[in-house]
Amino acid sequence: MRAIKFGVNGWFDRFDCAFDEEGVSSVAAALARRWVEQGAVGPIYVGFDGRQKSSGLAAVAGEVLSGAGLVTTVLERPCCAGALGMAVATDADSPGGVMLSGSDAPGPYCGLFVRGADGGSVSARFAADVDQLAGIISAERRAPFRSYDVTDAYRRWLLAALDPSRPGWGLSVVIDALHGVGARPLAEILEGLGCSVSLLHEEPRADFGGLRPQPSGPWANECTAAVARQGADLGIVLDGDAMRSALVDERGRLVPPQQLVALVMGHLVRDRGMSGRVASTLASSALVRLEAEDLGLEVTSVPVGFERLHDEIAEGDVLLACDEFGGVSVPQHLHERDGVLSALLAVEALVFAGPRASVSQLLTRMEERLGRMEYGRRSVPMKPGDLDALSTVLPGLNPGRIAGAEPCMVSHADGLKLEFDDDSWLMMRPSRTLSLVRVYAEAHSPRRRDELLKSGADFVRGGYLGQLRTT
């Protein structure tokens, strides 16, 4: 028996701990049993990123699934998470897929996550059924699997989401894949559209060359410097499996992910004439709501976790869904996040803006319309007993004043969120898996944001006790 916790987001661990052939084999056997019970035949698609052992463990998963009687196809080369989702979603006979990837985690870690028939999240019930068996059952037999190179199909699918006929694609772009798997499809598409592309860290490496494959500072520093040095129009930074991406403006400044979300949203509506609801997590930037309201779109906010966004997407009227990290799903194309697609749409937004436009100009116009917002997040470690105590009382707390201001709205839908009349906000959310509290805040200045973050951290460390004594 192995201690494996499988949730809606799959299973995640270190290679030198439980994430090995035995563990992957057991999880694959549990998945196979669940799919067979549903009457599935396949094909099940299996993908993997470029980190150490991922390809070998993907083969293990493929053999176990095939041995259980499911038609199984393992993708031939390291691929983006979006490519795996696309392979599943565009095959009417496929009940789902499996991805071996650690996404933006360091090299020693890996994960196994699952996609449903639409290329998006599986249900909580499905994950719970797998969790009951993962680490307990073993594969009864293994069998050969089929192979498939998804590269060309993924490239065609991405191009179908764009307007290649629009003049102005001849931009200069720096792409930093952080030694992940996203450089090839993104570069090939942009070059095919007429862009000049410069690549950094383009070859997948098992250890990511000592980098963390996360599209944020300081890992994006080489890209920001290269854009400024080369005089490029923009830069794009991708995480390990290209589920998320970040933008760099022509001055070499990293664009906050919440601005990228608003930029893509505005482009889809103003330039492409699309419409629908916007779904975001409660911890997402106020810019998402403000841009949606400016565009006349309805906004639905849900607790943190992309599976909750997927529930909204499944209703069929969502234009764009985003998480608090800037991960973007355009459900018309895929019911999951795809950093390559969101990056391409951001480039297309610049193309539509005209030959004299720049990324910084687009963001300045956004700030003039919506105001400036500064977003931040902190993790506050807690002793398990203290975390349990806080979690117990948090749903009943309604602070009358915090960080020198009176909230105009209080929500207990996901921890405690306090909103203020100037669109700033503070949110405190106990982690569902770790002994810590996530504190989020956003305000019109970095100073005010930091004041809110500090007040939130002090509140969860014990400041809330004063609220109990006054109620």
C-alpha positions in Angstrom: 0.0 0.0 0.0 1.3 3.5 -0.9 0.2 6.8 0.6 -1.2 8.5 -2.5 -3.7 11.4 -2.4 -5.5 11.8 -5.7 -7.7 14.9 -6.1 -9.4 16.8 -8.9 -6.0 18.2 -9.7 -4.5 14.7 -9.8 -1.5 13.6 -7.8 1.7 15.4 -7.1 4.9 14.4 -5.4 8.7 14.2 -5.6 10.5 11.6 -7.8 12.6 10.5 -4.8 9.5 10.0 -2.7 6.3 8.2 -3.9 6.3 9.4 -7.5 7.9 6.4 -9.1 6.9 3.5 -11.3 5.0 1.6 -8.6 3.0 4.7 -7.7 2.2 5.7 -11.3 1.2 2.1 -12.1 -1.2 2.0 -9.2 -2.8 5.3 -10.1 -3.1 4.2 -13.7 -4.8 1.0 -12.6 -7.3 3.0 -10.5 -8.0 5.3 -13.4 -8.4 2.3 -15.7 -10.9 0.6 -13.4 -13.0 3.8 -13.2 -13.1 4.3 -16.9 -13.9 0.6 -17.5 -16.8 0.9 -15.0 -18.1 3.8 -17.0 -18.1 1.6 -20.1 -15.2 3.4 -21.8 -13.2 1.7 -24.5 -10.9 4.5 -25.4 -8.8 5.9 -26.8 -7.1 7.3 -23.7 -4.4 9.8 -24.5 -1.2 10.0 -22.4 1.1 13.0 -22.6 4.2 14.0 -20.7 6.5 17.0 -20.2 10.3 17.1 -20.6 11.4 16.6 -17.0 13.3 13.5 -15.8 11.5 10.2 -15.9 8.3 11.7 -17.3 8.5 9.9 -20.7 9.3 6.5 -19.0 6.4 6.9 -16.5 4.1 7.9 -19.3 4.9 4.6 -20.9 4.2 2.8 -17.7 0.8 4.5 -17.5 0.1 3.7 -21.1 0.9 0.0 -20.6 -1.3 -0.3 -17.5 -4.2 1.4 -19.2 -3.8 -0.8 -22.3 -3.5 -3.9 -20.2 -6.9 -3.1 -18.6 -8.5 -3.3 -22.1 -8.5 0.4 -22.9 -7.3 1.6 -26.3 -4.4 3.8 -25.3 -2.3 6.3 -27.2 0.9 7.7 -25.8 2.1 10.9 -27.5 5.5 10.5 -29.1 7.3 13.5 -27.7 7.1 15.9 -24.8 4.0 18.1 -25.2 2.1 21.1 -23.9 -0.7 20.4 -21.5 -3.0 22.1 -24.1 -1.9 19.6 -26.7 -3.0 16.7 -24.5 -6.3 18.4 -23.8 -6.9 19.1 -27.5 -6.2 15.5 -28.5 -8.9 14.3 -26.0 -11.4 17.1 -26.8 -11.2 16.7 -30.6 -11.6 12.9 -30.5 -15.3 12.1 -30.0 -14.5 8.6 -28.8 -12.1 9.6 -26.1 -13.3 9.5 -22.5 -10.2 11.3 -21.2 -6.4 11.6 -21.0 -3.5 11.5 -18.6 -0.6 14.0 -18.4 2.7 13.3 -16.6 3.9 16.8 -15.8 5.0 19.0 -12.9 3.8 22.2 -14.7 5.7 25.1 -13.0 7.2 23.0 -10.1 11.0 22.5 -9.9 12.6 19.5 -11.6 12.6 17.1 -8.7 8.7 17.1 -8.7 6.2 15.6 -11.0 2.4 15.2 -11.2 -0.1 13.0 -12.8 -3.3 14.9 -13.8 -6.3 13.7 -15.7 -8.5 15.3 -18.3 -12.2 14.4 -19.0 -13.8 13.9 -22.3 -13.9 17.7 -23.1 -10.2 18.1 -22.4 -11.0 19.8 -19.0 -11.1 18.8 -15.4 -12.7 15.6 -14.2 -15.5 15.7 -11.6 -14.9 15.6 -7.8 -16.8 12.3 -7.8 -14.5 10.8 -10.4 -11.4 11.9 -8.5 -12.8 10.6 -5.2 -13.4 7.2 -6.7 -9.8 7.1 -8.0 -8.5 8.2 -4.7 -10.1 5.3 -2.9 -8.0 2.9 -5.1 -4.8 4.8 -5.8 -1.9 3.3 -3.9 -3.9 0.2 -3.0 -4.5 -1.7 -6.2 -1.9 -2.9 -8.6 -2.0 -3.4 -12.4 -3.1 -6.9 -13.3 -1.3 -6.9 -16.6 0.4 -4.6 -19.0 0.1 -4.4 -22.8 1.5 -2.4 -25.7 0.0 1.0 -26.6 -0.3 3.0 -29.7 1.8 6.1 -30.4 0.9 9.5 -32.0 2.6 12.7 -32.8 0.2 15.5 -31.9 2.4 18.3 -33.1 0.8 19.1 -36.4 -2.7 18.7 -35.2 -2.0 21.0 -32.2 -0.5 23.7 -34.5 -3.5 23.5 -36.9 -5.9 23.8 -33.9 -4.1 26.8 -32.5 -4.1 28.5 -35.9 -7.9 28.0 -36.2 -8.3 30.2 -33.2 -6.5 33.2 -34.9 -7.0 35.5 -37.8 -3.9 34.9 -40.0 -5.2 37.2 -42.7 -5.0 40.2 -40.5 -2.1 42.5 -41.6 0.6 43.3 -39.1 1.9 40.0 -37.9 5.5 40.9 -38.7 6.4 41.5 -35.1 9.7 40.7 -33.3 9.1 38.3 -30.4 11.3 36.8 -27.7 10.1 33.5 -26.4 11.5 32.0 -23.2 10.3 28.4 -22.6 12.4 28.1 -19.4 13.5 24.7 -20.8 9.9 23.5 -20.8 8.0 22.2 -23.8 6.2 25.2 -25.2 8.8 26.8 -27.4 8.4 24.7 -30.6 4.6 25.1 -31.2 4.5 28.8 -30.3 7.6 29.7 -32.3 6.5 27.7 -35.4 3.1 29.4 -35.5 4.5 32.9 -35.0 7.2 32.4 -37.6 4.6 31.0 -40.0 2.6 34.2 -39.5 5.6 36.4 -40.4 7.0 37.2 -36.9 10.7 37.3 -36.2 11.3 35.0 -33.2 14.2 34.8 -30.8 14.3 31.8 -28.5 15.7 31.4 -25.0 16.0 28.1 -23.1 14.1 26.4 -25.9 15.3 22.9 -25.5 13.4 20.8 -22.9 15.8 19.8 -20.0 15.1 17.3 -17.2 16.3 19.7 -14.6 15.3 22.9 -16.4 18.9 24.1 -16.3 18.5 25.1 -12.7 15.6 27.4 -13.5 12.1 27.1 -12.0 9.7 26.8 -15.0 7.5 29.6 -13.6 6.6 32.6 -15.8 7.3 35.2 -13.1 10.3 37.0 -11.6 13.1 36.2 -11.2 12.7 33.4 -13.6 11.6 35.8 -16.4 14.6 38.1 -16.0 16.5 36.8 -18.9 13.5 37.3 -21.2 12.9 40.9 -20.0 16.5 41.7 -20.5 16.5 40.2 -24.0 13.5 42.1 -25.1 15.0 45.4 -24.0 18.4 44.6 -25.5 17.0 43.4 -28.9 14.4 46.1 -29.2 11.8 43.5 -29.6 8.1 44.2 -29.8 7.3 41.9 -26.9 8.4 38.8 -25.0 6.5 35.6 -23.9 7.5 33.4 -21.0 6.0 29.9 -20.6 5.8 27.6 -17.7 7.0 24.0 -17.8 4.0 22.5 -19.8 2.8 25.8 -21.2 -0.4 25.8 -19.2 0.3 29.4 -18.3 2.2 32.2 -20.0 3.3 35.7 -19.2 3.9 38.8 -21.4 6.8 41.2 -21.5 6.3 44.6 -23.0 8.6 46.3 -25.4 10.5 48.1 -22.6 11.4 44.8 -21.0 8.8 45.0 -18.2 7.0 41.8 -17.1 3.3 42.3 -17.5 1.2 41.3 -14.4 -0.8 38.2 -15.2 -4.1 40.0 -14.3 -3.4 42.5 -17.1 -2.8 39.7 -19.6 -6.2 38.3 -18.7 -7.9 41.6 -19.2 -6.0 42.2 -22.5 -7.1 38.9 -24.0 -10.7 39.5 -22.8 -10.9 42.9 -24.4 -9.4 41.6 -27.6 -12.0 38.8 -27.9 -14.9 41.1 -27.4 -13.8 44.4 -29.1 -11.7 43.0 -31.9 -13.2 39.5 -32.5 -16.8 40.3 -31.7 -17.2 37.4 -29.3 -19.5 37.5 -26.2 -20.4 35.4 -23.2 -19.9 35.2 -19.4 -16.6 35.6 -17.7 -15.8 33.1 -14.9 -13.0 33.8 -12.4 -11.9 32.7 -9.0 -12.7 34.8 -6.0 -8.9 35.4 -5.6 -8.6 36.8 -9.1 -7.8 40.4 -9.8 -10.5 43.1 -9.7 -9.2 44.0 -13.2 -11.0 40.9 -14.5 -14.3 42.2 -13.1 -13.7 45.8 -14.1 -12.8 44.9 -17.7 -15.8 42.6 -18.0 -18.2 45.3 -16.7 -16.7 47.8 -19.1 -17.4 45.3 -21.9 -20.9 44.7 -20.7 -20.2 41.1 -19.7 -21.6 39.1 -16.8 -19.1 37.9 -14.2 -19.3 34.8 -12.1 -16.8 34.4 -9.3 -16.2 31.0 -7.7 -13.9 29.5 -5.0 -10.3 28.8 -5.9 -9.8 25.7 -8.0 -10.0 25.3 -11.7 -12.5 22.5 -11.3 -15.0 25.1 -10.1 -14.4 27.2 -13.2 -14.8 24.1 -15.3 -18.3 23.6 -13.8 -19.2 27.1 -15.1 -17.6 26.4 -18.5 -19.7 23.2 -18.8 -22.9 25.4 -18.8 -21.9 26.5 -22.3 -22.1 30.3 -22.1 -18.6 31.2 -20.8 -16.4 33.4 -23.1 -13.3 33.3 -20.9 -12.4 31.6 -17.6 -9.3 32.5 -15.6 -7.6 31.6 -12.3 -5.8 33.9 -9.9 -2.4 33.1 -11.5 -3.4 34.3 -15.0 -4.2 30.9 -16.4 -6.7 31.5 -19.2 -9.3 29.2 -20.8 -11.2 30.2 -23.9 -13.9 27.5 -23.9 -14.8 27.9 -27.5 -11.4 26.2 -28.1 -10.7 24.2 -25.0 -12.3 23.8 -21.6 -8.9 24.2 -19.9 -6.0 26.6 -19.6 -3.6 26.8 -22.5 -0.7 29.3 -22.2 0.3 29.0 -25.8 -3.2 30.0 -27.0 -3.5 32.9 -24.5 0.0 34.2 -25.6 -1.1 34.0 -29.3 -4.2 35.9 -28.5 -2.2 38.6 -26.8 0.0 38.9 -29.8 -3.0 39.1 -32.0 -4.4 41.9 -29.8 -1.3 43.9 -30.6 -1.7 43.1 -34.4 -5.3 44.4 -34.3 -4.2 47.5 -32.5 -2.3 48.6 -35.6 1.3 49.1 -36.8 2.2 51.9 -34.4 0.8 50.2 -31.3 2.9 48.7 -28.5 2.1 46.5 -25.5 2.7 49.3 -23.1 0.3 51.6 -25.0 -2.4 48.9 -24.7 -1.8 48.6 -21.0 -1.8 52.4 -20.5 -5.2 52.6 -22.2 -6.5 49.9 -20.0 -5.2 51.7 -16.9 -6.9 54.9 -18.1 -10.2 53.1 -18.4 -10.1 50.8 -15.4 -7.5 52.4 -13.0 -4.3 51.0 -11.7 -4.4 47.8 -9.6 -1.5 46.2 -7.7 -2.0 42.5 -6.9 -0.2 40.5 -4.3 -0.3 37.2 -2.4 1.4 35.8 0.7 1.5 32.4 2.4 1.2 32.4 6.2 2.4 29.1 7.7 0.3 27.9 10.6 0.5 25.2 13.2 -2.2 22.5 12.4 -4.1 23.3 15.6 -4.1 27.0 15.0 -5.2 26.5 11.4 -8.1 24.3 12.6 -9.2 26.9 15.1 -9.1 29.7 12.5 -11.0 27.6 9.9 -13.7 26.9 12.5 -14.4 30.5 13.3 -13.7 32.2 9.9 -17.2 31.6 8.4 -18.6 33.7 11.3 -16.2 36.6 11.3 -17.3 40.0 9.9 -14.6 42.5 10.6 -16.0 46.0 10.9 -12.6 47.6 10.2 -9.3 46.3 9.0 -6.1 48.1 7.7 -7.8 51.4 8.6 -10.8 50.9 6.3 -14.4 49.6 6.6 -15.3 46.8 4.2 -18.3 47.5 2.0 -18.8 43.8 1.3 -17.9 40.6 3.2 -18.0 37.1 1.6 -17.4 33.7 3.2 -17.7 31.7 0.0 -14.0 30.8 0.1 -12.4 31.7 3.4 -13.0 35.4 4.2 -13.0 38.1 1.5 -13.4 41.8 2.3 -14.1 44.3 -0.4 -13.7 48.1 -0.1 -15.5 50.9 -1.9 -12.4 51.8 -4.0 -12.3 48.3 -5.6 -9.4 47.2 -3.3 -9.9 44.0 -1.5 -8.4 41.5 1.0 -8.9 37.7 1.1 -7.7 35.1 3.6 -8.2 31.5 2.6 -7.0 28.4 4.5 -5.2 26.0 2.2 -7.1 22.7 1.6 -3.8 20.7 1.4 -1.1 22.5 3.4 -0.9 23.9 6.9 -1.0 27.6 5.9 -3.3 30.4 5.0 -3.2 32.2 1.6 -3.5 35.9 2.0 -4.4 37.9 -1.2 -4.8 41.6 -1.6 -5.2 44.2 -4.4 -5.2 48.0 -4.3 -4.5 51.1 -6.4 -0.9 51.4 -5.1 1.8 48.9 -4.0 1.9 50.6 -0.5 -1.8 50.1 0.1 -1.6 46.5 -1.2 1.2 45.7 1.2 -0.8 47.3 4.1 -3.7 45.0 3.3 -1.4 42.0 3.0 0.2 42.7 6.4 -3.2 43.3 8.0 -4.4 40.0 6.6 -1.4 38.1 7.8 -1.7 39.7 11.3 -5.4 38.8 11.3 -4.9 35.1 10.7 -2.0 34.9 13.1 -4.3 35.8 15.9 -5.7 39.2 15.3 -9.1 37.6 14.6 -9.3 36.7 18.3 -10.1 40.3 19.0 -13.1 40.0 16.7 -14.4 37.0 18.8 -14.2 39.0 22.0 -16.3 41.8 20.5 -19.0 39.6 19.2 
